[in-house]
Amino acid sequence: MITLKNLDSKITSLDQTPIADLKPGKTLTYKSALISVCELHHSTEPGSGENLLAYDIGTRLVKTQNEIELDEADIAFLMKIVKSSQVFLAVVIGRLYYYLKDASESTGVKK
């Protein structure tokens, strides 16, 4: 299992300015960005179960507080959909990807 910690940390631009969330009046956090990526994922592989997995992970993220434990397959899936996401600008995709990568590497899992 891999623990994603500090999910409520704000995502900042390259100059460290907090980025606005898709929801007006909110600041983007790792949690809200990951939820958005899950909500807006559209699988290009019909019948793969990816949309259901995205929904499942997104639902678990909504229910959690500031950290969540996910298995290696869930993290690998999140990294995949984050890399292909059309939801956010490059800086957000980069921040999310390296957040997930750092969490997985801190537990000895190499992707």
C-alpha distances in whole Angstrom, upper triangle without the diagonal:
4,7,10,13,16,16,20,21,24,24,27,30,30,33,30,32,30,30,31,28,30,31,34,34,30,28,25,22,19,18,21,21,18,19,23,21,20,23,25,23,26,25,27,26,28,26,23,21,20,22,20,17,18,19,16,14,17,18,15,15,19,18,16,17,16,12,10,6,6,4,6,9,10,9,12,14,14,15,18,19,19,21,24,24,28,27,27,29,28,27,25,23,23,21,19,18,18,16,13,14,14,10,9,12,11,8,11,10,13,14
4,7,9,13,13,17,18,20,20,24,26,27,29,27,28,26,26,28,25,27,28,31,31,27,25,22,19,15,15,19,18,15,17,20,19,18,21,23,22,25,24,27,26,28,27,24,22,20,22,21,17,17,19,17,13,16,17,14,14,17,17,14,16,14,10,8,5,5,6,7,10,9,8,11,13,12,13,16,18,17,19,22,22,25,25,24,26,25,24,21,20,19,18,15,15,14,12,9,11,10,7,6,9,9,7,10,9,12,13
4,6,10,10,14,15,18,18,22,24,25,27,25,26,24,24,25,23,25,26,29,28,25,23,20,16,13,13,17,17,14,16,19,19,18,21,23,22,25,25,28,28,30,29,26,24,21,22,22,18,18,19,17,13,15,16,13,12,15,15,12,12,10,7,6,4,6,9,10,13,11,10,13,15,13,14,18,19,18,20,23,22,26,24,24,25,24,23,20,20,19,17,15,15,14,11,10,12,11,7,8,11,9,9,12,12,15,16
4,7,7,10,11,14,15,18,21,22,24,21,23,20,20,22,20,22,22,25,25,21,19,16,13,10,9,13,13,11,13,16,16,16,19,21,20,23,24,27,27,29,28,25,23,21,21,21,17,16,18,16,12,14,15,12,10,13,14,11,11,8,5,5,6,8,11,11,14,11,9,13,14,12,13,16,17,15,18,20,20,23,21,20,22,21,19,17,16,16,14,11,12,12,8,8,10,9,6,9,11,10,11,14,13,15,16
4,5,8,9,12,14,17,20,21,23,20,21,19,19,21,19,22,22,25,24,20,18,16,12,10,10,14,14,13,15,18,18,18,21,23,23,26,27,30,31,32,32,29,27,24,24,24,21,19,20,19,15,16,17,14,12,14,14,11,10,6,4,7,9,11,14,15,18,15,13,17,18,15,16,20,20,18,20,23,22,25,23,21,23,22,20,17,18,17,14,13,14,13,10,10,13,11,8,11,13,11,12,16,16,18,19
4,5,5,9,11,14,18,19,20,17,18,15,17,18,17,20,20,22,21,17,15,13,9,8,9,12,13,13,15,17,18,18,21,23,23,27,28,31,32,34,34,31,28,26,26,25,23,21,21,20,17,16,18,15,12,14,15,11,9,5,6,9,12,14,17,18,20,18,16,19,20,17,17,21,21,18,21,23,22,24,22,20,22,21,19,16,17,17,13,12,15,14,10,12,14,13,11,14,16,14,16,19,19,21,21
4,5,8,10,13,17,19,20,17,18,15,15,16,14,16,17,19,18,15,13,10,7,5,5,8,10,9,11,13,14,15,17,19,20,23,25,28,29,31,31,28,25,23,22,22,20,17,18,17,14,13,14,13,9,11,12,9,8,5,6,8,11,13,16,17,19,16,14,17,18,14,15,19,18,15,19,21,19,21,18,17,19,19,17,14,15,16,12,11,13,13,10,11,14,13,11,15,17,16,17,20,20,21,21
4,6,9,12,16,19,19,16,16,13,13,14,12,15,15,17,16,12,10,9,5,6,6,8,10,11,12,14,16,17,18,20,21,25,27,30,31,33,33,31,28,25,24,24,22,20,20,20,16,15,16,15,11,12,13,10,8,6,8,11,15,16,20,21,23,19,18,21,21,17,18,22,20,18,21,23,21,22,19,18,19,20,18,15,16,17,14,13,16,16,12,14,17,16,15,18,20,19,20,24,23,25,24
4,7,9,13,15,16,12,13,10,11,13,13,16,16,18,16,13,10,8,5,6,8,10,11,12,14,15,17,18,20,21,22,26,28,31,32,34,35,32,30,27,26,27,24,22,22,22,19,17,19,18,14,15,17,14,12,9,11,14,17,18,21,22,24,21,18,21,21,18,18,22,21,18,20,23,20,22,19,17,18,18,15,13,15,15,11,11,15,14,11,13,16,15,14,18,19,18,20,23,23,24,23
4,6,10,13,13,10,9,6,8,9,10,13,14,15,14,10,7,6,4,7,9,9,10,12,14,15,16,18,19,20,22,25,28,30,32,34,35,32,31,27,26,27,25,22,23,23,20,18,20,19,16,16,18,16,14,12,14,17,20,21,24,24,25,22,20,22,22,19,19,22,20,17,19,22,19,20,17,15,15,16,13,11,14,14,10,11,15,14,12,15,17,16,16,20,21,21,23,25,25,26,25
4,7,10,11,8,8,6,6,9,9,12,14,15,15,12,8,6,5,6,10,10,9,11,14,14,14,17,18,19,20,24,26,28,30,32,33,31,29,26,25,26,24,21,22,23,20,18,21,20,16,17,20,18,17,14,16,18,20,21,23,23,24,21,19,21,21,17,17,19,18,14,16,19,16,17,15,12,12,12,9,7,10,10,7,9,12,12,10,13,16,15,16,19,20,20,22,25,24,24,23
4,7,7,5,5,4,5,9,11,14,16,16,15,13,9,8,9,10,13,13,12,15,17,16,17,20,21,21,23,26,28,30,32,35,36,33,32,29,28,30,28,24,26,27,23,22,24,24,20,21,24,22,20,18,19,21,24,24,27,26,27,25,22,23,24,20,19,22,20,17,18,20,18,18,16,13,12,12,8,8,11,11,8,11,14,13,12,16,18,17,18,21,22,22,25,27,26,26,25
4,5,5,5,6,6,10,12,15,17,17,17,15,12,10,12,13,16,16,14,16,19,18,18,21,23,22,23,26,28,29,32,35,36,34,33,29,29,31,29,26,27,29,25,24,27,27,23,24,27,25,24,21,22,24,27,27,29,28,29,26,23,24,24,21,20,22,21,17,18,20,18,17,16,12,10,10,6,8,11,10,9,12,14,14,14,17,19,18,20,23,23,24,27,28,28,27,25
4,5,7,10,10,14,16,18,21,21,21,19,15,14,15,15,19,19,16,19,22,21,20,24,25,24,25,28,30,31,33,36,38,35,35,31,31,33,31,28,30,31,28,26,29,29,25,27,30,28,26,23,24,26,28,28,30,29,29,27,24,25,25,22,20,22,22,18,18,20,19,19,18,14,12,10,7,10,12,10,10,13,15,14,15,18,18,18,21,23,23,24,27,28,27,26,25
4,6,9,11,14,17,20,22,21,20,19,15,15,16,17,21,21,19,21,24,23,23,27,28,27,28,31,33,34,37,40,41,39,38,34,34,36,34,31,32,34,30,29,32,31,28,29,31,29,27,25,26,28,30,31,33,32,33,31,27,28,29,26,24,26,25,22,22,24,22,22,21,17,15,14,11,13,16,14,13,16,18,17,17,21,22,21,23,26,26,26,29,30,30,29,28
4,6,9,12,15,18,20,20,18,16,13,13,13,15,18,18,17,19,22,21,22,25,26,26,27,30,32,34,36,39,40,38,37,33,33,34,32,29,30,31,28,26,29,28,25,26,28,26,24,21,23,25,27,28,30,30,31,29,26,27,28,24,23,25,24,21,21,24,22,22,20,17,15,15,11,12,15,14,12,15,17,16,15,19,20,19,21,24,24,24,27,29,29,28,27
4,6,9,13,16,17,17,15,14,10,11,13,15,18,17,16,19,21,20,21,24,25,25,27,30,32,34,37,39,40,38,37,33,32,34,32,29,30,31,28,26,28,28,24,25,27,26,24,21,23,26,28,29,32,31,32,30,27,28,28,25,24,26,25,21,22,24,22,22,19,16,14,15,12,12,16,15,13,16,19,18,17,21,22,22,23,26,27,26,29,31,31,30,29
4,7,9,13,14,14,12,10,7,7,9,12,14,13,13,16,18,17,18,21,22,22,24,27,30,32,34,36,38,36,34,31,30,31,29,26,27,28,25,23,25,25,21,21,24,22,20,18,20,23,26,26,29,29,30,27,25,26,26,23,22,25,23,19,21,23,20,20,17,14,14,15,12,11,15,15,12,14,17,17,16,19,21,21,21,25,26,25,28,30,30,30,28
4,6,9,11,11,11,9,6,6,9,11,13,12,11,14,16,14,16,19,19,19,21,24,27,29,32,33,35,33,32,28,27,28,27,23,24,26,23,21,23,24,20,20,23,22,20,19,21,23,25,26,28,28,29,26,23,25,24,21,21,22,20,17,19,20,17,17,14,11,11,12,10,9,12,13,11,13,16,17,16,19,21,21,22,24,26,26,28,31,29,29,27
4,7,8,8,7,6,5,5,9,12,13,11,11,14,15,13,15,18,18,18,20,23,26,29,31,33,34,33,31,28,26,28,27,23,23,25,23,20,22,23,19,19,22,21,20,19,21,23,26,26,29,30,30,26,25,26,25,22,22,24,21,18,20,21,18,17,13,11,12,14,13,11,14,16,14,15,18,19,18,21,23,23,24,27,28,28,31,33,32,31,30
4,5,7,7,5,5,4,8,10,11,8,8,11,11,10,12,15,14,14,17,20,23,26,29,30,31,30,28,25,23,24,23,20,20,22,19,16,18,20,16,15,19,18,18,17,19,21,24,24,27,27,27,24,22,24,23,19,20,22,19,16,19,19,16,15,11,10,12,15,13,11,13,16,14,14,17,19,17,19,22,23,23,25,27,28,29,32,30,30,28
4,6,9,8,9,8,11,13,12,9,9,12,11,8,11,14,12,12,15,18,21,24,27,27,29,28,26,23,21,22,22,18,18,21,19,16,18,20,17,15,19,20,20,19,21,22,25,25,27,28,27,24,23,24,22,19,20,21,18,16,18,18,14,13,9,9,12,15,15,12,14,17,16,15,18,21,19,21,24,25,24,27,29,30,31,33,31,31,29
4,6,6,8,9,11,14,13,9,11,14,12,10,14,15,13,14,17,20,24,26,29,29,31,30,28,25,22,23,23,20,19,21,20,16,18,19,17,15,18,19,19,19,21,22,25,25,29,29,29,25,25,27,25,21,23,24,21,19,22,21,18,17,13,13,16,19,18,15,17,20,19,18,21,23,22,23,26,27,26,28,31,31,33,35,33,34,32
4,6,9,10,13,16,16,12,14,17,16,14,17,19,17,17,21,24,27,30,32,33,34,33,31,28,26,27,27,24,23,25,24,20,21,23,20,18,21,22,21,21,24,25,29,29,32,33,32,29,28,30,28,25,26,27,24,22,25,24,21,19,16,15,17,20,19,17,20,22,21,20,24,26,24,25,29,29,29,31,34,34,35,38,36,37,35
4,7,10,13,16,16,13,15,18,17,16,19,21,20,20,24,26,30,32,35,36,37,36,34,31,28,29,29,26,25,27,25,21,22,24,21,19,21,22,20,20,23,25,29,29,33,34,34,30,29,31,30,26,27,29,26,24,26,26,23,22,18,17,19,21,20,18,21,23,21,21,24,26,24,26,29,29,29,31,34,33,35,38,37,37,35
4,6,9,13,12,10,11,15,14,13,16,18,17,18,21,25,28,31,33,34,35,34,31,28,26,27,26,23,22,24,22,18,20,21,17,16,18,18,17,17,19,21,25,26,29,30,30,27,25,28,26,23,24,26,23,21,24,24,21,20,16,15,17,20,18,15,18,20,18,18,21,22,20,22,25,25,25,28,30,30,31,34,33,33,32
4,6,10,11,9,10,13,14,13,16,18,18,19,21,25,27,30,32,34,35,33,31,28,26,27,26,22,22,24,21,18,20,21,17,16,19,18,16,15,18,20,23,24,27,28,29,25,23,26,25,21,22,24,22,19,21,23,19,19,16,14,15,17,15,12,16,17,15,15,18,19,17,19,22,22,22,25,27,27,29,31,30,31,29
4,7,8,6,6,10,11,10,12,15,15,16,18,21,24,27,29,31,32,30,28,24,23,24,23,19,20,21,18,16,18,18,14,14,17,16,15,14,16,18,21,21,24,25,25,22,20,22,21,17,18,20,18,15,18,19,16,16,13,11,12,14,12,9,12,14,11,11,15,16,14,16,19,19,19,22,24,24,26,28,27,27,26
4,5,5,6,8,10,11,12,14,15,16,18,22,24,27,29,30,31,29,27,23,22,23,21,18,19,19,16,14,16,16,12,12,15,13,12,10,12,14,17,18,21,22,23,19,17,20,19,16,16,19,17,14,17,19,16,17,14,13,14,15,13,10,12,13,10,10,13,14,11,13,17,16,16,19,21,21,22,25,24,25,23
4,6,5,6,8,10,10,12,14,15,16,20,22,25,26,28,29,26,24,21,20,21,19,16,17,17,14,12,15,14,10,12,14,12,12,10,10,12,14,15,18,18,19,16,14,16,16,12,13,16,14,12,15,17,15,16,14,12,14,14,12,9,10,12,8,7,10,11,8,10,13,13,12,15,18,17,19,22,20,21,20
4,5,5,6,9,10,11,12,14,15,19,21,24,26,27,27,25,22,19,18,19,17,14,14,14,11,9,11,11,7,8,11,9,9,8,9,10,13,13,17,18,18,15,14,17,16,12,14,17,15,13,16,18,15,17,14,14,16,17,16,12,13,15,12,10,13,14,11,11,15,15,14,16,19,19,20,23,21,22,21
4,6,5,6,9,10,10,12,14,18,20,23,25,26,27,25,23,20,18,19,17,14,14,15,12,10,12,12,9,8,12,11,11,11,12,13,16,16,20,21,21,17,16,19,17,14,15,17,15,13,16,17,14,15,12,12,15,16,15,11,13,15,13,11,14,16,13,14,18,18,17,19,22,22,23,26,24,25,23
4,5,5,6,9,10,11,12,16,18,21,23,24,25,23,21,18,17,18,17,13,14,15,13,10,13,14,10,11,15,14,14,13,14,15,17,17,19,20,19,16,15,16,15,11,13,15,12,10,13,14,11,12,9,9,11,13,12,8,9,12,10,8,11,13,12,12,15,17,16,18,21,21,22,25,23,23,21
4,5,5,6,9,10,10,14,16,19,21,22,23,20,18,15,14,15,13,10,11,12,9,7,11,11,8,10,13,12,13,13,12,12,14,13,16,16,16,12,11,13,12,8,10,12,10,8,12,13,10,13,10,11,14,14,14,10,10,12,11,8,10,13,11,10,14,15,14,15,19,19,20,22,20,21,18
4,5,5,6,9,10,14,16,19,21,22,22,20,18,15,13,14,12,9,9,10,8,5,8,9,7,7,11,11,13,13,13,13,15,14,17,18,17,13,13,16,13,10,13,14,12,11,15,15,12,14,11,12,16,17,17,13,13,16,14,11,14,16,14,14,17,19,17,18,22,22,23,25,23,24,22
4,5,5,6,8,12,15,18,20,21,22,20,18,15,13,15,14,10,10,13,11,8,11,13,10,10,14,15,16,16,17,16,19,17,20,20,19,16,16,17,15,12,14,14,11,10,14,13,10,11,8,9,13,15,15,12,12,15,14,12,14,17,16,15,19,20,19,21,24,25,25,27,25,25,23
4,6,5,6,10,12,15,17,18,20,18,16,12,11,13,12,8,10,12,10,8,12,13,11,12,16,16,18,18,17,16,18,16,18,18,17,13,13,14,11,9,10,11,7,7,10,10,7,9,7,8,12,13,14,11,10,13,13,10,12,15,14,13,16,18,18,19,22,23,24,25,23,22,20
4,6,5,9,11,14,16,16,17,15,13,10,8,10,9,5,6,9,7,5,9,11,10,11,14,15,17,17,17,15,16,14,16,17,15,11,12,13,10,8,11,11,8,9,12,12,9,12,10,12,16,17,18,14,13,16,16,12,14,17,16,14,17,20,18,19,22,23,23,25,22,23,20
4,6,9,11,15,17,17,18,17,14,12,9,10,11,7,6,10,10,7,9,12,11,11,14,16,18,19,19,18,19,17,19,20,18,15,16,17,14,12,15,14,11,12,15,14,11,12,10,13,17,18,19,16,15,19,18,15,17,20,19,18,21,23,22,22,26,27,27,29,26,26,24
4,6,10,13,15,16,17,16,15,12,9,12,12,9,9,13,12,10,13,15,14,14,18,19,21,22,22,20,22,20,21,22,20,17,17,18,14,12,15,14,10,11,13,11,8,9,7,11,14,16,18,15,14,18,18,15,17,20,19,18,21,24,23,23,26,28,28,30,27,27,24
4,6,9,12,13,14,13,12,8,7,10,10,7,9,12,11,10,13,16,15,16,19,20,22,23,22,20,21,18,19,19,17,14,15,15,11,10,12,11,7,9,11,9,7,9,9,12,15,16,18,16,14,17,18,15,15,19,19,17,19,22,22,21,25,27,27,28,25,24,21
4,6,9,10,12,11,11,8,6,10,11,9,11,14,14,13,16,18,18,19,22,23,26,26,25,23,24,21,22,21,18,16,17,17,13,13,15,12,9,12,13,10,9,10,11,15,17,19,21,19,16,20,21,18,18,22,22,20,22,25,25,24,27,29,29,30,27,26,23
4,5,7,9,8,8,6,6,10,10,9,12,14,15,15,17,19,19,21,23,25,27,28,26,24,24,21,20,20,16,15,17,15,12,13,14,11,9,12,13,10,11,12,14,17,20,20,23,20,18,21,22,19,18,22,23,20,22,25,25,23,26,29,28,29,25,24,21
4,6,9,9,11,9,10,13,14,13,15,18,18,18,21,23,23,24,27,28,31,31,29,27,27,23,23,22,19,18,19,17,14,15,16,12,11,14,14,11,12,13,15,18,21,21,24,22,19,22,24,21,20,24,25,22,23,27,27,25,28,31,30,30,27,26,22
4,6,6,8,8,9,12,13,13,15,17,18,19,21,23,24,25,28,29,32,32,30,27,26,23,22,21,17,17,19,16,13,16,17,13,12,16,16,13,15,16,19,22,24,24,26,25,21,24,26,23,22,25,26,23,24,28,27,25,28,31,30,30,26,25,22
4,6,8,8,9,11,13,14,15,17,19,19,21,23,24,25,28,29,32,33,31,28,28,24,24,23,19,19,21,19,16,18,19,16,15,19,19,16,17,19,20,24,26,27,29,27,24,27,29,25,24,28,28,26,27,30,30,28,31,33,32,32,29,28,25
4,6,8,9,10,12,13,15,16,18,19,20,22,24,25,27,28,32,32,30,27,26,23,22,22,18,18,20,19,16,18,20,17,16,20,21,18,19,21,23,26,28,29,31,29,26,28,30,26,25,29,29,26,27,31,29,27,30,33,31,32,28,28,25
4,5,8,9,9,11,13,14,15,17,19,20,21,23,25,26,29,30,28,25,23,20,19,18,14,14,17,15,12,15,17,14,13,17,18,16,17,20,21,24,27,26,29,26,23,26,27,24,22,26,26,22,24,27,26,24,27,29,28,28,24,24,21
4,6,5,6,9,10,11,12,14,15,17,18,20,21,23,26,27,25,22,21,18,17,17,13,13,16,15,11,14,16,14,13,17,18,17,17,20,20,23,26,26,28,26,23,25,26,23,22,25,25,21,23,26,25,23,26,28,27,27,24,24,21
4,5,5,6,8,10,10,12,14,15,16,18,20,21,24,25,23,20,19,16,16,15,12,11,13,12,8,10,13,11,9,13,15,13,13,16,17,20,22,23,24,22,19,22,22,19,18,22,21,18,20,23,22,20,24,26,25,25,22,22,19
4,5,5,6,9,10,10,12,14,15,16,19,20,23,24,23,20,20,17,18,18,15,13,15,15,11,12,15,13,10,14,16,14,13,15,15,19,22,23,24,21,19,22,23,19,19,23,22,20,22,25,23,22,26,28,27,28,25,25,22
4,5,5,6,9,10,10,12,14,15,17,19,22,23,22,19,19,16,16,17,14,12,15,15,12,13,16,15,13,16,18,17,16,19,18,21,25,25,27,24,21,24,24,21,21,24,23,20,23,25,23,22,26,28,26,28,24,25,23
4,5,5,6,8,10,11,12,14,16,17,20,21,19,16,15,12,12,13,10,8,11,12,9,10,13,12,11,14,16,16,15,18,18,20,23,24,25,22,19,22,22,18,18,21,20,17,19,22,20,19,22,24,22,24,21,22,19
4,5,5,6,8,10,11,12,14,16,19,19,18,15,15,13,14,14,12,9,11,12,8,8,12,11,9,11,14,13,12,15,14,17,20,21,22,18,16,19,19,15,16,19,18,15,18,21,19,18,22,23,23,24,21,22,19
4,6,5,6,9,10,10,12,14,18,19,18,16,16,14,16,17,15,12,14,15,12,11,15,15,12,14,17,16,15,17,16,18,22,23,24,20,19,22,21,18,19,22,20,18,21,23,21,21,25,26,25,27,24,25,23
4,5,5,6,9,10,11,13,16,18,16,13,13,11,13,15,13,10,13,14,12,12,15,16,14,16,19,19,17,20,19,21,24,25,26,22,21,23,22,18,19,22,20,17,20,22,20,20,23,24,23,25,22,24,22
4,5,5,6,9,10,11,14,15,13,10,11,9,11,13,11,8,10,12,10,9,12,13,12,13,16,17,15,18,17,19,22,22,22,19,18,20,19,15,16,18,16,14,17,19,16,16,20,21,20,22,19,21,19
4,5,5,6,9,10,13,14,13,11,13,12,14,16,15,11,12,14,12,10,14,15,12,13,16,16,14,17,15,16,20,21,21,17,17,19,18,14,16,19,17,15,18,20,18,18,22,23,22,24,22,23,21
4,5,5,6,9,12,14,14,12,13,13,15,18,16,13,15,17,15,13,17,18,16,16,20,20,18,20,18,20,23,25,25,21,20,23,21,18,20,22,19,18,21,23,20,21,24,25,24,26,24,26,24
4,5,5,6,10,12,11,8,10,9,12,15,15,11,13,16,14,13,16,18,16,17,20,21,19,22,20,21,24,25,25,21,20,22,21,17,19,21,18,16,19,20,17,18,22,22,21,23,22,24,22
4,5,5,8,9,9,7,10,10,13,16,16,12,12,16,14,12,15,17,15,15,19,20,18,20,17,18,21,22,21,18,18,20,17,14,16,18,15,14,17,18,16,17,20,20,20,23,21,23,22
4,6,8,10,11,10,13,14,17,19,19,15,16,19,17,15,18,20,18,17,21,22,19,21,18,19,22,24,23,19,19,22,20,17,19,21,18,17,21,22,19,21,24,24,23,26,25,27,25
4,7,10,10,9,12,13,17,20,20,16,17,21,19,17,20,22,20,20,24,25,22,24,22,23,26,27,26,22,23,25,22,19,22,23,20,19,22,23,20,21,25,24,23,27,25,27,27
4,7,7,6,10,12,15,18,19,15,16,19,19,16,19,22,20,20,23,25,23,25,22,22,25,26,25,21,22,23,20,18,20,21,17,17,20,20,17,19,22,21,20,24,23,25,25
4,6,8,11,14,18,20,21,18,18,21,21,18,21,24,22,21,24,26,24,26,23,23,25,26,24,21,22,23,20,18,20,21,17,17,21,20,17,19,22,21,21,24,24,26,26
4,7,11,13,17,19,21,18,16,20,20,17,19,22,21,20,23,25,23,25,22,22,24,24,22,19,20,20,17,15,18,18,14,15,18,17,14,17,19,18,18,22,22,24,24
4,7,10,13,15,17,15,14,17,18,15,17,20,20,18,22,24,22,25,23,22,24,24,22,19,19,20,17,15,17,16,13,12,16,14,11,14,17,15,15,18,18,21,21
4,6,10,13,14,11,11,15,15,13,16,18,18,17,21,23,21,24,22,22,25,25,23,20,20,20,18,15,16,17,13,12,15,15,11,13,16,15,14,17,17,19,19
4,7,10,12,10,10,13,14,13,15,18,18,18,21,23,22,26,24,24,26,26,25,22,21,21,19,16,17,17,14,12,14,14,11,11,14,13,12,15,14,17,17
4,7,8,6,7,10,11,10,12,15,15,16,18,20,20,23,22,23,25,24,24,21,19,20,19,15,15,16,14,11,13,14,10,10,14,14,12,14,12,15,15
4,6,5,7,9,10,11,13,14,16,17,19,20,21,25,24,25,27,26,26,23,21,21,20,17,16,17,15,12,13,15,11,10,13,14,11,13,11,13,13
4,5,5,6,9,10,11,12,14,15,17,19,20,23,24,24,26,24,24,22,19,20,19,16,14,15,14,11,11,13,10,8,11,12,10,11,8,10,9
4,5,5,6,9,10,10,12,14,15,17,18,22,22,23,25,24,24,22,19,20,20,17,15,17,16,12,13,15,13,11,14,16,14,14,11,12,10
4,5,5,6,9,10,11,12,14,16,16,20,19,20,23,22,22,20,17,18,18,14,13,15,14,10,12,15,12,11,14,16,14,16,13,14,12
4,5,5,6,9,10,10,12,14,15,19,18,19,21,19,19,17,15,15,15,11,10,12,11,7,8,11,9,7,11,13,12,13,10,11,10
4,5,5,6,9,10,11,13,14,18,19,19,21,19,20,18,15,15,16,13,10,12,12,9,9,12,11,9,12,14,13,14,10,10,7
4,5,5,6,8,10,11,12,16,16,17,20,19,20,17,14,16,16,13,11,14,14,10,12,15,14,12,15,18,17,17,14,14,11
4,5,5,6,8,10,10,14,14,14,17,16,17,14,11,13,13,9,8,11,11,8,10,13,12,11,15,17,16,17,14,15,12
4,6,5,6,9,10,14,14,14,16,14,15,13,10,10,11,8,6,9,10,7,8,11,11,10,13,15,16,16,13,12,9
4,6,5,7,9,12,14,14,16,15,16,14,11,12,14,11,9,12,13,10,11,15,15,13,16,19,19,19,15,14,11
4,5,5,6,9,10,12,14,14,15,13,10,12,14,11,10,13,14,12,13,17,16,16,18,21,21,22,18,17,14
4,5,5,9,9,9,11,10,12,9,6,9,10,7,6,10,11,10,11,14,15,15,17,19,20,21,18,17,14
4,6,9,10,10,11,9,12,10,7,8,11,9,7,10,12,11,12,15,16,16,17,20,21,21,18,17,13
4,7,9,10,11,11,13,12,9,11,14,12,11,14,16,14,15,19,19,19,21,24,24,24,21,20,16
4,5,7,9,10,12,10,8,11,13,11,11,14,15,14,16,19,20,20,22,24,25,26,23,22,18
4,6,8,9,12,11,9,13,15,13,14,17,18,18,19,22,23,23,25,28,29,29,27,25,22
4,7,10,12,9,9,12,13,12,14,17,17,17,19,22,22,23,25,27,28,29,27,26,23
4,7,8,6,6,10,11,10,12,15,15,16,18,20,21,22,24,26,27,29,26,25,22
4,6,6,6,9,10,11,12,15,16,17,18,20,22,23,24,26,28,29,27,26,23
4,5,5,6,8,10,10,12,14,15,16,18,20,21,22,24,26,27,25,23,20
4,6,5,6,9,10,11,12,14,15,16,18,20,21,22,25,26,24,23,21
4,5,5,6,8,10,10,12,14,15,17,18,20,21,23,25,23,22,20
4,6,5,6,9,10,11,12,14,15,17,18,20,22,23,21,19,17
4,5,5,6,8,10,10,12,14,15,16,18,20,21,19,18,15
4,6,5,6,9,10,10,12,14,15,16,19,20,19,18,16
4,6,5,6,9,10,11,12,14,15,17,19,17,17,15
4,5,5,6,9,10,11,12,14,16,17,15,14,11
4,5,5,6,8,10,10,12,14,15,14,13,11
4,6,5,6,9,10,11,13,15,14,14,13
4,6,5,6,9,10,11,13,11,11,10
4,5,5,6,9,10,11,9,8,7
4,5,5,6,9,10,10,10,10
4,6,5,7,9,9,10,11
4,5,6,7,5,7,8
4,5,5,5,6,8
4,6,7,9,12
4,6,9,11
4,6,10
4,7
4
